[in-house]
Amino acid sequence: MFSAFLGLVVILAVSNRASADKPVQLIFDTDIGNDCDDVMALAMIHALQSRGECELLAVTITKDHELAAPFTDCVNTFYGRGDIPIGVCRSDVTPEAGRYNVLASETEDGSPRYPHDLTTGKDAPSAVEVLRKTLAAADDHSVVIAQVGFSTNLADLLRSPADDISKLDGVALVKKKVRLLSAMAGAFTKIPNNKGELYDHKEYNVVKDLDSAKHLAENWPTAIIWSGFEIGLNLRYPHRSIEQDYGYVDHHPVSEAYVLYNPPPHDRPTWDLTSVLQAVRPGHEYFQLSPQGRVTVEADGLTTFEAAENGRDQYFILKDDQKARITEALMLLSSEPPHSSE
């Protein structure tokens, strides 16, 4: 039955690939290990690549723990793409292991539960090196970056000088090669607290490396679309999917990471998934975008937006009548099995 399902998936993938435009050239920048939505977002990317909608060029990591890169390699290898470059930061931001990156060390009968080659982030290249190499090799104005963690790596990229990889400094390289940055960061509406009272929310991805977030907001030279905290908060991943949709293998990195982070019946917000969905499928009209303007990261971590004609930035707007459609897309893509052939 599973093989028949895979056959159908492959047929759909071929059909989608034949009709699609050139796949989105994507870099995924993540603090994987700090929340389980990073893992689901990475699984989505692999499903979208198998459908011919994107190509994952590299993964760069903003969680500074040696198991973050190995766990990322576990996921990439699970989906048949263990050769995707992985870069790491050395920032001392969130240096703890996290609740599920430890899966990279799990064994079954003396073998890794999830096969992978990279055993420690200490052996991985720096994120800036991976970013510079990936961008230097890309076509001009072709790359989309989904940043779903801290701004550490992209701020460091902006600060990077010309080198043997590229004669361009970081700002010039980004301006020449990147088309769009889709960032899960900030908040653009007031957020209800546990008493239902609205307050100005200082979002985690911003405040954990505030200097980098400010530097990125002030200096990034291409268009940015911002998925604020309020978006994923209002799109909850149905826990029944974790219980029902990943059982086609004995061990699945997505469902096991979800359970280790916060087990069902918890419905986890889908913050990081939304940035990936819009980055790869901008024409599907899942979200509305605000008028153009400029996002500022204040000294206390609050994000503000001021409309301006021809402004660099826009933020996501979620309509009630789109919630069910978006949630279904996120669920189906995250749980889609690896395709049997590419």
Secondary structure, 3 states (H helix, E strand, C coil): CHHHHHHHHHHHHHHHHHHCCCCEEEEEEECCCCCCHHHHHHHHHHHHHHCCCEEEEEEEECCCCCCHHHHHHHHHHHCCCCCCCEEECCCCCCCCCCCCHHHHHCEECCEECCCCCCCCHHHCCEHHHHHHHHHHHCCCCCEEEEECCCCHHHHHHHHCCCCCCCCCCHHHHHHHHEEEEEEECCCCCCEECCCCCEECCCCHHHHCCHHHHHHHHHHCCCEEEEECHHHHHCCECCHHHHHHCCCCCCCCHHHHHHHHHCCCCCCCECHHHHHHHHHHCHHHCCCEECCCEEEEECCCCCEEEEECCCCCEEEEECCHHHHHHHHHHHHHHHHCCCCCCC
